[in-house]
Amino acid sequence: MMKHTIKTICYLSTICLLGLMACTEDVNVDAVYITAAEKTPVTTFSVKQQGDAMGLTISSALKVEEDVSTELVIDNSLVGTYNSMHGENYQSLPEGTFALSQTTLTIKKGSYRSESTSLQVSKLENLKKGMNYLLPVRMTSKNKRYPQLPGSDILYVVVNRTLLMNVPRLNGSNCFKVTFKDNDVSRLQNLDAFTLEARVCLWEMPKYYGGNLMGILGFPEKSNDEKSAWLFVDGTPDRVGGEGNVPVFMFGLKQWDVYAGRLGFSIAKNEWYHIAGVFANNKLSLYIDGILFAEADYAKKVSFTNNFYIGAAPSVQDGFYLKGSVNECRFWTRALTPQELKNPLHQCFVETNSKGLEGYWKLDDGTDECKDYTGHGHTAHKDGDGEITWQKEVPCPFH
């Protein structure tokens, strides 16, 4: 039962010279709250188009004995306080971006839930790509017998814009080969930090010693070549202590002589994942969906060749072609921070002039030639056999 407990402190003076004595008296009062904020005051709303809306209601733990009216308002003044308390950096939305279809909600006598109101997008153009906004919705009860429940009287809605993307569907025999402008990789030598990252979705898994690896992106080379780093899916679980067909994501150097990867994450078919490999401070770090998953030590600087592939590893044995989709591929000459990687919108969009961004292939071009959005001219061309088909309007974030 959801109760609002008011503790009153009284101080009693005694004639026995016992001094001041504190006592507490519990007064139980039925309270009302925003239904969506009952367990957590934060929710997420990813917007696809103008007019998208989410429903809001007000609840009471027990059926109310009289009509209880409440008032809802969008209160942007709470954004700064929330950011300060939680160490966040959410942006406020311009007034009028969202509107409530009705601001007064009433729980009728004999009921425990109000009718619904819609929190609706009025100005889609105010939602910028790659931005997380905070939209606080505050509720006030007009009934003294049923006050609002502190902690559940404000719903903080994290708002972002869902991006619809075209993505390539690779057939297991084709991929993209990146040609660095003028074949010049001189600035990719003796790096003490870099990052590889991409979104990937598999429609078929690698099999244990039967097409057992699938390249995601990077510089795949032979094991005796120091100029190698790549992200891949490994269907050989005994490499990390497993058995049978248990594919794992890996971040490897020198082919797979040095790698960050382990068991413990289940990869599902037709699900999107964001995979990032970060090298910094003599350490390989593998992130899955923004969470640090595995690490390995490597106490050397790293250099690269001109062999950069997306969706395969032709420089390694039989090519290790990906059977799935990949997009938002990026190569950085710096280590991305955990804070950058945990932002769910980072997997969908970054600014093309971001510091250290050497190559950025959205792979939304719908053709066999995909541009490098950094302007550095590192174009990706189709390689291998068979047609690359394209899936349209795939949402990101996916979930």
Buried (B, 14 or more C-beta within 10 A) or exposed (E): EBBBEEEEEEEEEEEEEEEEEEEEEEEEEBBBBBBBBBEEBBBBBBBBEEEBBBEBBBBBBEEBEEBBBBBBEBEBEBBEEBBEEEEEEBEBBEEEBBBBEEEEBBBBEEBBBBBBBBBBBEBBEBBEEBBBBBBBBBBEBEBEEBBBBEEBBBBBBBBBBBBEBBBBBBBBEBBBBBBBEEEEBEEBEEBEBBBBBBBBBBBBBBEBEEBBBBBBBBBBBEEEBBBBBBBBBBBBBEBBEBEEBBBBBBBBBBBBEBBBBBEEBEBEEEEBBBBBBBBBEEBBBBBBBBEBBBBBEBEEEBBBBBBBBBBBBBBBEEBBBBBBBBBBBBBBBBBBEEEBBEBBBBBBBBEEEBEEBBBBBBBBBEEBEBBBBBEBEBBBEBBBEEEBEBEEEBBBBBE
